[in-house]
Amino acid sequence: MSTERSISFSWPAVLGYGFRPFFLLAGIHAALVIPVWILLLQGDGSITLPSAPLAWHAHQMLFGFVMAAVAGFLLTAVPSWTSRRGYAGAPLLGLALLWIAGRLVTTFPSGLPALMVALVDLAFVPLLAMTILPAMIRSGNRRNFVFIGLLAALFAANLHFHIAGAAQIEPLLLGINVILLMVALVGGRVLPAFTSSGLKQRGIDIRIPRHPPLDIAALLATLAVVVVDIFYSGTIFAGVAAAVAAALLALRLLRWQGHRTLRDPIIWVLHVAYAWLPVGLALKAAWLFGVPIADTSWLHALTAGAFSTMILGVMSRAALGHTGRKLVAPGLIVIAYYLIGIAAVIRVFGPMLLAEVWGFWMIASGSLWSLAFILFVVVYAPILCSSRIDGRSG
């Protein structure tokens, strides 16, 4: 007499929701890639890359680190926007493996034809878009279709990079501008809400009223930066567009009462991140108007400042909230917030103050930046790889 046994299979907790694998991958990638970049700056000849070091660095930061964080955000936000179950299991594993494959083929010389390398690296963004699009269509969630357009623009930037031979960083400007627009858009949605709810928990009941004319003007001005850079990059027109966007984004930020959040690191870090947007655009305008500053100052104000700080802030907050924990930043993560802020300041303003020790500024800022994400991985890997503490799924 035989007895049939049913074997049930359950995916590990790290594949239980969209943010889990991709926030972890973003943190690990950030912790590893910048130290490699520092070694390359020191002339370490033992490291061989399939592309020029500067192009590799820029591409890995944008389509490795930033893209992993974007994927984690969208795969977590879309179920909330559309009232569908979260992405989990096999589809999530497939996306994560494809992202990893893209990092491997663009980092390690494999002998693969350039076309094959490009196809592997390019596949991730369209597959991510196809994963989230059906739920958005079924729910009629038209307001957030803009993110599909932003993913399409990111794909176009990566495609241009590979067509150019994966040796130039100019094609990546479109991708950087798309992330700029995404941070301006998402930050404008979450900062007022997070600030109000955080202050309310401390007994400060305030309401941050919306100001649609200013919000729309700021986003349109940021979009203008993207469009002008496509057709008139490096011109006075691009400088004007950057200056206008900087002013409007700064005005928008001032309305959100960030000064009241100084006792809440998990909130003020988001205000600091958003503040880097007008700073970066103002530096860009100044450079284009002829002010004698390094042409990479504005770029790193946006990337090392705004993008990286926003990613660290959002990942550390979302991972707590979506695993049933209190929205209080752990002590090591508060240190990470300070580290990434100091790293950005050193990277942007250090060479302006003392250009003769440029190498020191690079090593100092890169080391602090990586340490911030090492702390993130140390604190959040156990959280991202274990079940929710409230017993719920996800």
PyMOL commands that set and color helices and strands:
alter all, ss='L'
color gray80, all
select helices_A, chain A and resi 13-15+19-41+53-82+90-105+114-122+124-139+142-144+146-163+172-201+212-232+236-254+258-261+265-288+297-321+331-353+355-384
alter helices_A, ss='H'
color red, helices_A
deselect
rebuild
show_as cartoon
